[in-house]
Amino acid sequence: MNASIEHQPGPPIQSTASTAELARLQQLSNWYEKALRVSNIGLYRWESTSDKWFWSDKVFELRGFPKDERYVNPEAFYARVHPDDRAPLLAAEIACKNGHAPLNTEYRFILPSGEVRWHRELADRVVYGEGGGEALCGALMDITDQKRAELAIAEQQEYLESLVNERTMALRIAKEAAESAHRAKNMFIANVSHELRTPLNGIMGMTDIAMKRSDDPKVQEYLGKARISSRRLLSLINDLIDIADIEAERIVLEHQPFTLADICREVDRVVRPAAEHQGLTFCINIAPALATRTLIGDAPRLTQVVLNLADNAVKFSAQGNVGIRFDSERETADMLTLRCDVQDMGIGIPQAEQARLFSLFEQGDGSSTRRYGGTGLGLALSRKLIHLMNGEIVVNSQPGAGSTFRFTSLLAVA
């Protein structure tokens, strides 16, 4: 390589200029050199006519060559470029000299001390006037600190990503374990509940037969209490099975014709004896427009929800009325939204406790559980069933002023 590298302290100043112009140019030159020192940027150029490179003081400093060394063999410079970066740098310089693309490259440079620094070069080809030749003018800067910061950020990011992946994996394993335990719990509840329901149905059947064959009032009373307790136990077991089936997505709703009178008869048959036993007035009302309408839906599930709400209303009322009213909110040619209100004059529910009423195994107050009994399953199951029927269930209550539970259900019209 015949090219050489020479030291150039600063930009040339034309000696043919006037004194004032020379002074202004000298001032500009001083500003220029100061700006270069502050910015830590070195400048260089290569001239095609002489095939020489000209470096500023800062380029000599950044590349570790003595400033008093007037000529530097370019091969000595390229020898210090990291072997992996040398060919790409030469290719980029040649492309720039030939006018194919500006130079914008980063490479590692090995100082005489053995320290490896990161350098960045920016350059472009300049063509002088006719016959003036060509030049490559560029800037050199040390970006080692930037590269170290980028490496530190990349390492930190890699560490954080590995930490996130590790935590995500742990959460996934925990989630899968919880889901597996949840499935096992539901399967256990369903299996045990089925096993309990079979002998319980036998007990209830035998109780009914015994009541029909005995005329003794005391025996009738005892058997009646046994029958009521058996039905409550069966209702609890059925609720457990339904909860497990809903969470396992095993419940399929029926779509069969029915009338609200069918539901009301069943609710009245079950709830009225308990209400009257407590001295409560019990009534069911159906809006006239719905009284004779044939609807399509899951009547047994709707009955189950109404019974749950009515049973609670009776349970938590010591006096007064318990009322159920059916009406419609919105109606089209083939669909309507059924609304049902179950109202009581019982103990009421504080606002702060209403939000958790519909959670599994939750009741408004622990003291209420001890006094009135219950498992907290009924309202949770009712909400799940109502959601399956594209409806909502809410409560409006004040302590000492009773409660009104309202649910809606979207039903087809026959």
Sequence and secondary structure as in RCSB ss.txt:
>XXXX:A:sequence
MNASIEHQPGPPIQSTASTAELARLQQLSNWYEKALRVSNIGLYRWESTSDKWFWSDKVFELRGFPKDERYVNPE
AFYARVHPDDRAPLLAAEIACKNGHAPLNTEYRFILPSGEVRWHRELADRVVYGEGGGEALCGALMDITDQKRAE
LAIAEQQEYLESLVNERTMALRIAKEAAESAHRAKNMFIANVSHELRTPLNGIMGMTDIAMKRSDDPKVQEYLGK
ARISSRRLLSLINDLIDIADIEAERIVLEHQPFTLADICREVDRVVRPAAEHQGLTFCINIAPALATRTLIGDAP
RLTQVVLNLADNAVKFSAQGNVGIRFDSERETADMLTLRCDVQDMGIGIPQAEQARLFSLFEQGDGSSTRRYGGT
GLGLALSRKLIHLMNGEIVVNSQPGAGSTFRFTSLLAVA
>XXXX:A:secstr
   EEEE  S    TTS HHHHHHHHHHHHHHHHHHHHHTEEEEEEETTTTEEEE HHHHHHHT  TT  EE HH
HHHHHB HHHHHHHHHHHHHHHTTSS EEEEEEEE TTS EEEEEEEEEEEE STT  EEEEEEEEE HHHHHHH
HHHHHHHHHHHHHHHHHHHHHHHHHHHHHHHHHHHHHHHHHHHHHHHHHHHHHHHHHHHHHHH   HHHHHHHHH
HHHHHHHHHHHHHHHHHHHHHHTT      EEE HHHHHHHHHHHHHHHHHHTT EEEEEE HHHHT  EEE HH
HHHHHHHHHHHHHHHT SSSEEEEEEEEEEE SSEEEEEEEEEE SS   HHHHTTTTSTT  S HHHHHHH   
S HHHHHHHHHHHTT  EEEEE TTS EEEEEEEEEEE 
